[in-house]
Structures are given as C-alpha cells and as structure tokens.
C-alpha cells in the first residue's frame, strides 16, 4: 500500500495554521477534499481561462474558463472572434485591437492589454488578456496562445491605492503651498491677503473662510472669502461667548466640526437670520494657537455636506497651526513697524509755516514692505526777510538708526538755516555736524532758499536729486544745479564745498523736490523714473494737494515701491490780472568758469520749448557775449533773463544784469585784436539792443523776432 504524502502542516508550512476561518459553501469540482484538480480547473477557480487563436483559419478557441470570463455559455460562442462583439463595447474592442496590432507590427513576441467587457446583466468589469505570438520561419505570425482573466478586483485595489496616494500628495502640496505663501507674509494685512486672494480658500481645501482675531475679550472678523454676502455688522466685532462658533472655538481652545449647514444653525441659532450667507455643506472652526496663546480662530466652509474623516481633521488642524504662527509673527512685525514709523514721523514737522505769495504741500510715505524705516525727510523753514527754506533729504540706510540720524540732522540743518546763512554755508555746517556724530551713515540733501516776492531761488545740493520746475504753460524743466558730495562724506574727504545755483520761479510755476523713492524702482533705470515723473506732473492737476496725491499714488503706491518717499511742492501764486510771461532767469557766479556753458545749455532747452526755431542760435551767441562782458569787465556775477514776449510777431528778450554802474562802450577793434567784438556781434544778430540802469548796476538787453514760419513754431 502506497504511503500517504506527509502532511505539510506538520512541517509548519500550512497557510491555514493558527487561523480560524469561517466556513464558506462554494461549489468546486472534485468529489473529495483531496481529489486532484487539473490545470484548467485551477485556472477557472481563479476566474481565468485560456485561448488558442489560429490566425490562418481565424478560429479562436476558448476553454470553459475563458467563456466564464466573457460571461458566455458554450452555446453562445461558435469560435469566430466576431462572436465576442456582444461582450465588447466598441471603444474597448478598439483598445484591444490596437494593443494586438501594435505587437504584430513591431514584431513583439507577446502582447497584453486591459479592457472592459459588458456582462449579460449590463454591468461592466475589467478583464486582462495576455498572449504569446508564434511566428513561422519567415517571422510571419500564425498563432496566438494566451490567457484571459478577470481584473476588476486588481484594478480596484490599484485605483484605491492611487486615490490614497493622490490624496496624500494633494494634502502635501496644500500644506507646502500654504506654508510658502504665508512665509512671505510679513504683516497681518499680508496674511489676510494670502487667505482672501485668488485661490485662498482652496489652499485649505475649502470653498469659503472667515478669519478673526481676539482683542480685549472681543472677537473681530478681519477677513472673509467665498461667502454669498457680507458678514452682519454685529458679528464683525462681538464679545467672546458660545453663541457663535468661532468665539466658542477661541473660548474652549477646541476645534469644532459640523457636517451640514442645518447642523450648524441648530447648534448656533444666532446664525439663523443669516443662513443664506453660509455655504450649505460641512464646516470646521479652528482655534489659532501659538505658544499657548489663542490669537483668533479660522472658519472653513464647504458647499457639500460631509462627515470629515480623521485625516481631513488633522490636515485642517495642521493648516490652522501654520496660520497661527504666521499671525503671531505678523502681529509682532506690525507692532515693531508701528513703533519705528511713529518714531520717524515724530521727527518730521507736524505743521508747515504759512507762505506769503504761494503755497507749499508735502507728502511722506514709509517703506511699503519690511519692518525697516528709512531716513527720508523734508522740512519747511521760515527765514528772515520773508524768505522760506525748503529741505528734502535722505539718510543712508533703512532702520531705526537711520531715522535717529535723520532726526538729529534735520534739527541741526533747521538751526543753521534759521540763522539766515547762505545755502552753501548751511550744507557745509550740516556736513560737519554729521561727520562729528560718529556714525558711518551719510546723507543726501537739497536745500532751497525761496523768495516768492521776487521769485528768486538759491539752491545748494549734496549728492541729491535736483529740482523740477513746471511753469504755468506746463513746460517741465530739470535745471542743472551744481552739487557736492553727500553730507558727511564731503567733510570726511575734505571736499565740503556745495556751489550755489540761482534760479527764478515765475508766477504760476511750481517747484518739486523729492527723494529717490519716487523715481526709482528695482530693475528700472532712474532715467525712466524721472521721465515718468515729468509726464505725471505735466498731465497732473493744477491744484497742489491734488497733484501731490496723484504723484504719490501713481509713482509710489501703485508700483508698490519698497523704499520710503518724501515729496515737497512749492507753488508761486500768479499775479491777478497779469498774463504770465514765459521767462528763464539764471545767475552766473564771477568765479564759476563753467557758468556760461551751463547758462547756454539752459537757454537752449528753454528756447526749444518755446519753439524759437533758427533764431535760437542767435540768442545763445548773444547771451554768451553779454555774460562774458559782465564777468570780464565787472567784479560781480551776471543775472541772465530770457523772456518770450507774446504778440505779432513773437519776440525773445534777453537781459544780462550786473552790479557795475560803468556804462558799456562799443569799440572798434582792429583786424588783429582778440577782443572788443562782443557788442558788435550782439548788434549784428539782434533786431535791437540797448542798456538801462538797474538799481546800483545796469542791464544790457537785446530782442529777437521769432519768424512765424520757424520750424516747430506751431503757428
């Protein structure tokens, strides 16, 4: 008698060992528990079958297991592949045919494909087919042998796995994006901008949100997004109690999760009158806690009702923690910034002195981002003899030290100016004062002494941006103003010299002084900013405050400048009943060798604005000769005036005034003489010329007619 094979369980290899399995009645072939099962029966038990496809005859043999996979009875299949059409939807037949055709064309030894069949009850299930392609001696396929099997469970498990992986990936991306967005938020306003901006609520997987902060036992809503209306006024700022979900989350320090809007209203009846504002689905109310301090609460709302899973709740709590940390950091930033800007503003003038004959307005804005404050400042100083001192400057750096240095320098410069010193003297003393402060900071500055009675402007500049002048005809000019090194550096290098420039502000004209924060933007050349400022002034309103607001908004606020900015505008009132005469006035110092060239350049720009045409060259030459006469034959400088006299024809009047009472004498130089031809040139170029007394001195003048046909005349 043959021995019975050893029991595998005795060796500890029985997979059923130590397991108590429920008894399941299942129909299976075999009459005994240990009766052998052939290969096809084994495949059928695993919902698998075989096929043999003769490509030459077209006969496709399916074994019973394969017929079961296709949900076919033996009588429903005749061996023709077309018999399977009843089980293959068109799109699935195309999927299977494409996989097989590709394998045949590419010479592959096998193929495999997933496709769905339609069962007799109308349901669809996934199936997998895999076959071996047999080829003849010439490589021509003649037979395919393979298997088909049910794959619904396999793909369902795979889809579930993919779904879980995708969900984890989605949550990871959500946390990363929220953290990255909030990491760039410096102030509380920045945090609310992240939460309420585009995609703000979606960063939390929600359709709407409400954010509130705690202050003095009250709860204040500071941001909302995605709601179907406005939050009622009595709920925007309310006492901390249990009648509202966010307040209760703050008081209890515990989150709340509700499945539907109905559940929310039932628990908090106070919300019933405003139910239409809230989404209809689930909601989460999360306390914002950082370092054991409750800062506020965040409410997340969804359109679809749902019981939130433990994973979703943990994600919401993690995101609330990120928001809480950002708010704590932002709150501290706002407090520090408020202190710093308050310190800086306390160092600036609180009110401006009245100005006879004109008006002045100023604007100052601290840096729009960052906690650092800058050293920009302005000042308007009442001076002796009815004059006015105007200052705009910038201390190096953006911190409280820069603000402190600015405050000391402003007071010192104001004191020097109030004593009536000339602009150069004021800046020289201010530079020495800054150098003695034992600070490494330097400062740029422009100081102007303005006499609005005469329109005279005396300027000195220390490494700062020069002034802009806009006349009553909206012509813009950036006059060249000689300057020196920045304050502090000038003294350190032994070059504390700040040449004075004299300009004239005509009636109806406006003087503009500003710091670089108004014209500089990262990545943009300052020349583009200066051109933008010129265009904004040219097209801006005539009222001074309105113009200041427009310039601040257009050139600083809207671009979101990182720098602070100071702006000062001085307007000289127009004389009532008198037409404004276009005029340029410049002063040339006796000891300034470059003064004549600078005046010629300014005269050329002015004549171009007046569209003087070809006569501009004659005026320029005459100006050079008259200035040279004044500087050579007198001991004073020269005051140059150029006026456009309206009428028919238009005339340009040039005057050069000096302080010498000696009358000019026209000479007759010989052929070899090197001088004495100045007045002869003037007489030859001008339509008429002459001299007239002016106080203790005299003025030489000449006039030129502007032809109506002059190029660019516009007549």
C-alpha positions in Angstrom: 0.0 0.0 0.0 1.4 3.4 -1.0 2.3 5.7 1.7 0.4 8.9 2.1 2.4 12.0 1.5 3.4 13.8 4.6 1.0 16.4 6.0 2.5 19.9 5.1 1.0 21.3 8.2 3.2 19.1 10.3 6.2 20.9 8.9 4.7 24.3 9.8 4.0 25.2 6.1 0.2 25.1 6.1 -1.0 28.7 5.4 -4.1 27.9 7.4 -2.1 27.2 10.5 -3.2 29.2 13.6 -6.1 30.7 11.7 -9.8 30.1 12.3 -11.5 30.7 9.0 -15.3 30.9 8.6 -16.9 28.1 6.7 -17.9 29.1 3.2 -20.0 26.9 1.0 -18.6 27.2 -2.5 -19.2 24.9 -5.5 -15.9 23.4 -6.6 -15.0 20.4 -8.8 -13.8 17.2 -7.2 -15.6 14.7 -5.1 -13.2 14.7 -2.2 -11.3 17.3 -0.2 -8.0 15.9 -1.6 -9.1 14.9 -5.1 -6.6 16.3 -7.7 -7.6 19.4 -9.7 -6.4 19.7 -13.3 -4.8 22.8 -14.7 -7.9 24.2 -16.4 -10.0 23.8 -13.3 -7.3 25.6 -11.3 -7.4 28.5 -13.8 -11.2 28.5 -13.7 -11.2 28.7 -9.9 -9.1 31.9 -10.2 -11.5 33.3 -12.8 -9.0 32.7 -15.6 -9.1 30.9 -18.9 -7.1 30.1 -21.9 -7.5 30.7 -25.6 -5.8 29.5 -28.8 -6.2 31.6 -31.9 -5.3 30.1 -35.3 -4.6 33.2 -37.4 -4.6 31.3 -40.7 -8.1 29.8 -40.2 -9.4 32.6 -38.0 -10.7 30.1 -35.4 -10.5 31.3 -31.8 -10.8 28.5 -29.2 -11.9 29.5 -25.7 -11.8 27.0 -22.9 -14.7 26.9 -20.3 -12.7 29.2 -18.0 -12.3 31.8 -20.8 -16.0 31.5 -21.6 -16.8 32.3 -18.0 -14.6 35.3 -18.0 -16.5 36.6 -21.0 -19.8 35.6 -19.3 -20.7 33.3 -22.3 -22.4 29.9 -22.3 -20.9 27.2 -24.6 -23.8 27.5 -27.0 -23.4 31.3 -27.3 -19.9 31.1 -28.9 -19.1 29.5 -32.3 -15.3 30.0 -32.4 -15.5 33.1 -34.5 -13.9 36.3 -32.9 -16.9 38.3 -34.1 -19.0 36.3 -31.6 -17.4 38.3 -28.8 -18.8 41.6 -30.1 -21.8 41.2 -27.9 -19.5 41.4 -24.9 -17.1 44.0 -26.1 -18.2 47.7 -26.2 -16.9 49.4 -29.3 -14.3 51.5 -27.5 -13.0 48.5 -25.6 -12.7 46.5 -28.8 -10.7 49.3 -30.3 -8.4 49.3 -27.2 -7.8 45.5 -27.5 -7.3 45.6 -31.3 -4.8 48.5 -31.0 -2.6 46.6 -28.5 -2.6 43.4 -30.6 -2.0 45.3 -33.9 1.0 47.1 -32.4 2.5 43.9 -31.1 2.1 42.3 -34.5 3.5 45.2 -36.5 6.5 45.7 -34.2 7.4 42.0 -34.2 6.9 41.5 -30.5 6.8 38.0 -29.1 3.8 38.8 -26.8 1.2 41.3 -26.0 -1.1 42.3 -23.1 -4.0 44.6 -22.6 -6.6 45.7 -20.1 -10.2 46.1 -21.4 -13.7 46.1 -20.1 -16.5 43.6 -21.1 -20.2 44.1 -20.7 -21.9 41.3 -18.8 -25.3 39.9 -19.6 -26.8 41.9 -16.7 -25.4 45.2 -18.2 -22.6 45.7 -15.7 -19.0 46.2 -16.9 -15.9 44.6 -15.5 -12.3 44.8 -16.2 -10.5 42.0 -18.0 -6.9 41.3 -18.8 -5.7 39.4 -21.9 -2.1 38.2 -22.4 -0.8 36.1 -25.2 2.2 34.6 -26.8 2.6 35.3 -30.6 4.0 32.3 -32.5 5.8 33.0 -35.8 7.0 30.9 -38.7 10.5 30.7 -40.2 10.0 33.9 -42.1 8.7 35.7 -39.0 5.0 35.7 -40.1 2.7 35.2 -37.1 0.4 32.2 -37.5 -0.9 31.5 -33.9 -1.6 33.3 -30.6 -1.9 31.3 -27.4 -2.7 33.0 -24.1 -4.9 33.6 -21.2 -7.8 35.9 -20.2 -8.7 36.8 -16.6 -10.9 39.0 -14.5 -9.0 42.1 -13.3 -11.8 44.1 -11.6 -10.5 43.5 -8.1 -6.9 44.0 -9.1 -7.7 47.4 -10.7 -10.0 48.4 -7.9 -7.2 47.8 -5.4 -4.8 49.7 -7.6 -7.3 52.6 -8.1 -7.8 52.8 -4.3 -4.0 52.9 -3.8 -3.7 55.6 -6.4 -6.5 57.5 -4.9 -4.9 57.4 -1.4 -1.5 58.4 -2.9 -3.1 61.2 -4.8 -4.9 62.4 -1.7 -1.7 62.3 0.3 0.1 64.1 -2.5 -2.8 66.7 -2.6 -2.6 67.3 1.1 1.2 67.6 1.0 1.0 70.1 -1.9 -1.7 72.0 0.0 0.4 72.3 3.1 3.5 73.3 1.1 1.7 76.0 -0.9 0.0 77.4 2.2 3.3 77.5 4.1 5.2 79.0 1.2 2.6 81.7 0.7 2.4 82.6 4.4 6.2 82.6 4.7 6.3 85.7 2.5 3.6 87.5 4.6 5.2 90.0 6.9 2.2 91.9 8.3 -1.3 90.9 9.3 -2.5 92.6 6.2 -0.2 90.3 4.2 -1.6 87.2 5.9 -5.2 88.3 5.2 -4.2 89.0 1.5 -2.9 85.4 1.2 -6.1 83.9 2.8 -8.6 86.0 0.8 -6.7 86.4 -2.5 -7.1 84.2 -5.6 -7.2 80.5 -4.5 -7.0 81.5 -0.9 -9.8 79.3 0.5 -8.8 76.4 -1.9 -5.4 76.3 -0.2 -7.3 74.9 2.7 -9.5 72.6 0.7 -12.5 74.8 1.4 -14.9 76.9 -0.6 -15.1 79.8 1.9 -13.4 81.0 5.0 -13.7 83.5 7.9 -10.7 84.7 9.9 -10.9 86.6 13.2 -8.6 87.9 15.9 -9.0 88.3 19.6 -8.5 91.7 21.2 -9.7 92.9 24.7 -12.1 90.0 25.2 -13.7 90.7 21.9 -13.6 88.8 18.6 -13.1 90.8 15.4 -13.5 89.4 11.9 -10.7 90.7 9.8 -11.1 88.7 6.6 -13.7 86.7 4.6 -13.6 84.9 1.3 -16.2 82.9 -0.7 -19.3 83.8 1.3 -22.5 84.6 -0.5 -22.8 88.0 1.2 -21.4 90.3 3.9 -20.9 89.2 7.5 -23.5 91.1 9.6 -22.1 94.1 11.4 -22.9 92.8 14.9 -20.9 89.7 14.1 -17.9 91.5 12.7 -17.0 92.6 16.3 -18.6 90.8 19.2 -18.0 89.6 22.7 -16.4 86.2 23.3 -19.2 83.8 24.1 -20.7 80.5 23.0 -23.4 81.9 20.7 -21.0 82.0 17.7 -18.8 79.1 16.5 -15.6 81.0 16.1 -16.0 82.6 19.5 -16.6 79.2 21.1 -13.5 77.8 19.4 -11.5 80.6 21.0 -13.0 80.2 24.5 -12.8 76.4 24.5 -9.5 76.2 22.6 -11.0 73.2 20.9 -11.9 72.8 17.2 -15.5 72.2 16.0 -16.5 70.1 13.0 -20.1 70.1 11.7 -21.4 68.1 8.8 -24.2 70.4 7.4 -25.4 73.9 7.5 -28.5 72.7 9.2 -26.5 71.2 12.0 -24.6 74.5 12.3 -27.7 76.6 12.6 -29.3 74.1 15.0 -26.3 74.4 17.3 -25.9 78.2 16.9 -29.4 79.7 16.5 -28.0 83.2 16.3 -26.9 82.4 12.8 -30.4 81.5 11.6 -31.2 85.0 10.1 -28.0 84.9 8.1 -28.2 81.3 6.9 -28.2 82.3 3.2 -24.7 83.8 3.5 -23.1 80.5 4.5 -22.4 77.5 2.2 -24.7 74.5 2.6 -22.1 71.9 3.4 -19.8 71.0 6.2 -17.8 73.4 8.3 -14.7 73.5 10.6 -14.0 76.0 13.3 -10.3 76.0 14.3 -8.7 78.0 17.2 -5.4 79.7 16.2 -3.0 78.9 19.0 0.7 79.9 19.0 3.0 79.4 22.0 -0.1 78.6 24.2 -1.8 81.9 23.3 -5.1 82.0 21.4 -4.7 84.6 18.7 -8.1 84.1 17.0 -10.0 81.5 15.0 -10.4 80.3 11.4 -13.7 79.0 9.9 -13.6 76.8 6.8 -16.8 76.1 4.9 -17.7 73.7 2.1 -20.6 73.5 -0.3 -21.0 69.7 0.1 -22.3 68.1 3.3 -19.8 65.6 4.6 -18.6 63.9 7.8 -14.9 64.9 7.9 -12.5 62.0 8.3 -9.8 61.9 10.9 -7.2 62.6 8.2 -9.1 65.7 7.0 -9.4 67.0 10.5 -5.7 66.5 11.2 -5.0 68.4 7.9 -7.2 71.3 8.9 -5.6 71.5 12.4 -2.1 71.5 10.8 -3.0 74.3 8.4 -4.5 76.2 11.3 -1.2 75.9 13.1 0.6 77.4 10.1 -1.8 80.3 10.1 -1.4 80.9 13.8 2.4 81.0 13.6 2.2 83.4 10.7 -0.3 85.7 12.5 1.9 85.7 15.6 4.9 86.7 13.6 2.9 89.3 11.6 1.4 90.8 14.8 4.9 91.3 16.2 6.1 92.8 12.9 3.2 95.3 12.9 3.9 96.3 16.5 7.6 96.9 15.7 6.8 98.7 12.5 4.2 100.9 14.2 6.8 101.9 16.8 9.5 102.6 14.1 7.3 104.6 11.8 5.9 106.5 14.8 9.4 107.4 15.8 10.2 108.6 12.3 7.0 110.6 11.9 7.6 112.3 15.3 10.9 113.6 13.9 9.2 115.2 10.9 7.4 118.6 11.0 3.9 118.4 12.3 2.7 121.6 10.6 4.1 123.9 7.9 4.5 127.7 8.3 2.3 130.0 6.2 4.0 131.3 3.0 3.2 134.7 1.5 2.9 134.7 -2.2 2.4 131.0 -2.7 1.7 127.6 -1.1 3.6 124.5 -0.2 2.5 120.9 0.4 4.4 117.8 1.4 3.9 114.0 1.3 5.8 111.4 3.2 5.3 107.6 3.0 7.3 105.0 4.9 8.5 101.9 3.0 5.6 99.8 1.9 7.2 96.5 2.8 9.5 95.3 5.5 9.8 96.4 9.1 12.7 98.8 8.4 12.0 102.6 8.3 14.0 104.9 6.1 15.9 108.2 6.6 13.9 110.3 4.1 12.8 113.7 5.4 11.5 117.1 4.4 11.3 120.5 6.1 9.8 123.9 5.5 11.6 126.7 7.5 10.5 130.4 7.9 13.6 132.5 7.2 14.4 136.2 7.9 13.2 138.8 5.4 10.1 136.8 4.4 12.0 134.1 2.7 11.3 130.3 3.0 13.8 127.5 3.4 12.9 124.1 1.7 14.7 120.9 2.5 14.4 117.4 1.2 17.0 114.7 2.1 17.7 111.1 2.7 20.0 109.4 5.3 21.6 106.2 4.2 20.0 103.0 5.4 16.6 101.7 6.3 16.5 101.1 10.1 15.8 103.0 13.3 19.4 104.2 13.4 18.8 106.0 10.0 15.7 107.5 11.5 17.6 108.7 14.6 20.4 110.2 12.5 17.7 111.9 10.3 16.1 113.5 13.3 19.3 115.0 14.6 20.4 116.2 11.1 17.1 117.8 10.4 17.2 119.8 13.7 20.8 120.9 13.0 20.1 121.9 9.4 17.0 123.8 10.5 19.0 125.7 13.1 21.7 126.7 10.6 19.1 127.8 8.1 17.1 129.8 10.6 20.2 131.9 11.3 20.0 133.2 7.7 23.1 131.6 6.3 23.5 131.1 2.5 22.6 127.6 1.2 26.3 126.6 0.8 27.1 127.6 4.4 24.1 125.7 5.7 25.1 122.4 3.9 28.8 122.8 4.9 27.9 123.1 8.6 25.3 120.2 8.3 28.0 118.0 6.7 30.5 118.8 9.5 27.7 118.1 12.1 27.0 114.7 10.6 30.7 113.8 10.4 31.0 114.6 14.1 28.1 112.3 15.1 30.5 109.3 15.0 28.2 107.4 12.6 29.1 105.7 9.4 26.0 107.0 7.7 26.0 109.7 5.1 23.0 111.8 3.8 22.0 113.4 0.5 20.1 116.7 0.6 18.9 119.6 -1.5 18.4 123.0 0.3 16.5 125.9 -1.3 16.1 129.5 -0.1 13.0 130.8 -1.8 11.9 134.4 -2.1 8.4 134.3 -3.6 8.2 138.1 -3.8 10.8 138.2 -6.5 10.7 134.5 -7.5 14.5 134.1 -6.7 15.6 130.6 -5.7 19.1 130.0 -4.2 19.9 126.3 -4.2 22.7 124.0 -3.0 22.8 120.3 -3.5 24.7 117.5 -1.7 24.6 114.4 -3.8 20.8 114.6 -4.1 18.3 114.6 -6.9 17.9 118.1 -8.4 14.6 120.1 -8.6 11.9 120.0 -11.2 10.2 123.2 -12.3 6.8 123.3 -14.1 5.7 126.7 -15.4 2.2 128.0 -16.0 2.3 126.6 -19.6 3.0 123.1 -18.2 6.5 123.1 -19.6 8.8 120.8 -17.5 12.5 121.7 -16.8 15.2 119.9 -14.8 17.6 122.8 -14.4 21.2 121.9 -13.9 22.2 122.6 -10.3 25.8 122.3 -9.3 26.3 120.0 -6.3 28.8 118.4 -4.0 29.3 115.1 -2.2 26.8 113.7 0.2 26.8 115.2 3.7 29.3 113.6 6.0 31.3 112.1 3.1 32.1 115.7 1.9 33.7 116.5 5.2 35.5 113.2 5.5 37.1 113.6 2.1 37.9 117.3 2.7 35.6 118.4 -0.1 32.8 120.1 1.8 32.0 122.6 -0.9 28.5 123.0 -2.2 28.3 125.6 -5.1 25.2 127.7 -5.0 22.9 128.0 -8.0 20.4 130.8 -8.5 17.1 130.1 -10.4 13.9 132.0 -10.7 10.4 130.7 -10.1 7.9 132.6 -12.3 4.4 133.4 -11.2 2.1 130.4 -11.6 5.1 128.0 -11.6 5.7 125.0 -9.3 8.9 123.7 -7.8 9.2 120.0 -7.0 11.7 118.4 -4.6 11.7 114.6 -3.9 13.7 111.7 -2.7 14.7 108.8 -4.9 11.8 106.6 -3.6 9.5 108.5 -6.0 11.6 107.8 -9.2 13.5 104.6 -8.5 12.1 101.1 -8.9 14.0 97.8 -8.7 15.1 96.7 -12.2 14.3 100.1 -13.8 16.7 102.8 -14.8 16.3 106.0 -12.8 16.1 108.0 -16.1 12.8 106.2 -16.8 11.5 107.2 -13.4 12.5 110.8 -14.0 10.7 110.8 -17.3 7.6 109.2 -15.7 7.6 111.9 -13.0 7.9 114.7 -15.7 5.0 113.2 -17.6 2.9 112.9 -14.4 3.5 116.5 -13.5 2.8 117.7 -17.0 -0.6 115.9 -17.2 -1.5 116.3 -13.5 -4.0 118.5 -11.8 -3.2 122.2 -11.2 -4.3 122.2 -7.5 -1.2 121.5 -5.4 -2.7 118.9 -2.9 -4.3 117.0 -5.8 -1.1 116.9 -7.7 0.8 115.7 -4.6 -1.7 112.9 -4.2 -1.6 111.9 -7.8 2.2 111.7 -7.8 2.3 109.7 -4.6 -0.3 107.2 -5.9 0.8 106.9 -9.4 4.6 106.7 -8.9 4.9 105.2 -5.4 1.8 103.4 -4.1 0.6 101.7 -7.3 4.1 100.2 -8.3 4.4 99.1 -4.6 7.8 100.8 -4.0 9.9 99.1 -1.4 11.6 102.5 -0.5 10.3 105.4 1.6 9.5 108.6 -0.1 9.4 112.3 0.6 7.8 114.9 -1.7 7.7 118.7 -1.5 5.8 121.0 -3.8 6.2 124.8 -3.8 3.8 126.9 -5.9 4.3 130.6 -6.6 0.9 132.3 -7.0 0.1 134.0 -10.2 -0.3 137.8 -10.2 -4.0 138.5 -10.7 -4.9 140.3 -13.9 -1.5 139.8 -15.4 -0.7 137.4 -18.1 2.0 135.0 -17.3 5.1 135.7 -19.4 7.3 132.7 -20.1 10.7 133.6 -18.6 14.0 132.0 -17.6 16.3 133.5 -15.0 19.8 132.2 -14.1 22.7 133.5 -12.1 26.3 133.1 -13.1 28.9 133.5 -10.4 32.0 135.6 -11.0 34.3 132.7 -10.1 32.4 130.0 -11.9 34.2 129.2 -15.2 31.6 126.7 -16.2 28.7 129.0 -15.5 28.5 130.4 -19.1 28.3 126.9 -20.6 25.6 125.9 -18.2 23.5 129.0 -18.9 23.9 128.4 -22.7 22.6 124.8 -22.2 19.6 126.1 -20.1 18.8 128.8 -22.6 18.9 126.3 -25.5 16.5 123.9 -23.7 14.1 126.8 -22.9 14.2 128.1 -26.5 13.4 124.6 -27.8 10.3 124.6 -25.5 9.3 128.0 -26.9 9.8 126.7 -30.4 12.1 129.6 -31.4 13.4 127.9 -34.5 16.6 129.2 -36.1 16.7 132.4 -34.1 17.6 130.3 -31.0 21.3 130.1 -32.1 21.5 133.9 -32.4 20.0 134.3 -28.8 22.5 131.8 -27.5 25.5 133.5 -29.1 24.3 136.9 -27.8 23.9 135.5 -24.3 27.5 134.2 -24.3 28.9 137.5 -25.4 26.9 139.6 -22.8 27.8 137.2 -20.0 31.4 137.3 -20.9 31.4 141.1 -20.9 29.8 141.2 -17.4 32.3 138.7 -15.9 35.3 140.3 -17.6 34.6 144.0 -17.1 32.9 144.0 -13.7 33.6 142.5 -10.3 30.2 140.9 -9.9 28.4 138.0 -11.4 25.7 138.1 -14.0 21.9 137.7 -13.8 20.6 136.4 -17.1 16.9 136.7 -18.0 15.2 135.4 -21.2 11.6 136.3 -21.8 9.1 135.3 -24.5 7.1 138.4 -25.4 3.8 137.4 -26.9 2.3 139.3 -29.8 2.7 139.5 -33.6 5.4 138.7 -34.2 6.6 137.0 -31.0 9.8 138.4 -29.6 12.5 137.0 -27.4 14.1 139.5 -25.0 17.5 138.7 -23.5 18.8 140.7 -20.5 22.2 140.4 -18.7 22.3 142.4 -15.4 25.4 143.2 -13.4 26.2 145.4 -10.4 28.6 147.8 -12.1 27.4 151.3 -12.8 30.0 151.6 -15.6 28.2 152.0 -18.9 29.2 149.7 -21.8 31.3 151.2 -24.5 31.2 149.9 -28.1 34.7 149.7 -29.5 36.2 149.4 -33.0 38.8 146.6 -32.7 41.5 146.3 -35.4 42.0 143.3 -37.6 44.5 141.7 -35.2 42.6 142.4 -31.9 41.5 139.4 -29.8 38.6 141.2 -28.0 36.2 144.0 -28.3 33.8 142.4 -30.7 31.1 141.3 -28.3 28.7 144.2 -28.6 29.3 144.3 -32.4 28.1 140.7 -32.6 25.0 141.5 -30.5 24.2 144.5 -32.7 24.6 142.3 -35.8 22.4 139.4 -34.5 19.6 141.2 -32.6 16.8 143.3 -34.1 17.5 145.9 -31.4 19.6 146.2 -28.3 20.4 148.7 -25.5 21.3 149.3 -21.9 19.3 150.6 -19.0 20.1 151.3 -15.3 19.1 148.7 -12.7 19.5 149.9 -9.1 23.2 150.1 -8.4 24.1 148.4 -11.6 22.8 148.1 -15.2 21.3 145.7 -17.6 22.2 145.1 -21.3 19.3 143.8 -23.3 18.5 142.7 -26.9 15.4 141.5 -28.7 14.9 139.0 -31.5 11.8 138.5 -33.6 10.6 134.9 -33.9 9.5 134.2 -37.5 6.1 132.8 -37.8 7.5 130.2 -40.3 10.1 129.0 -37.8 10.3 125.2 -37.8 8.1 123.8 -35.0 6.6 127.1 -34.4 3.1 125.7 -34.4 1.7 128.9 -35.8 
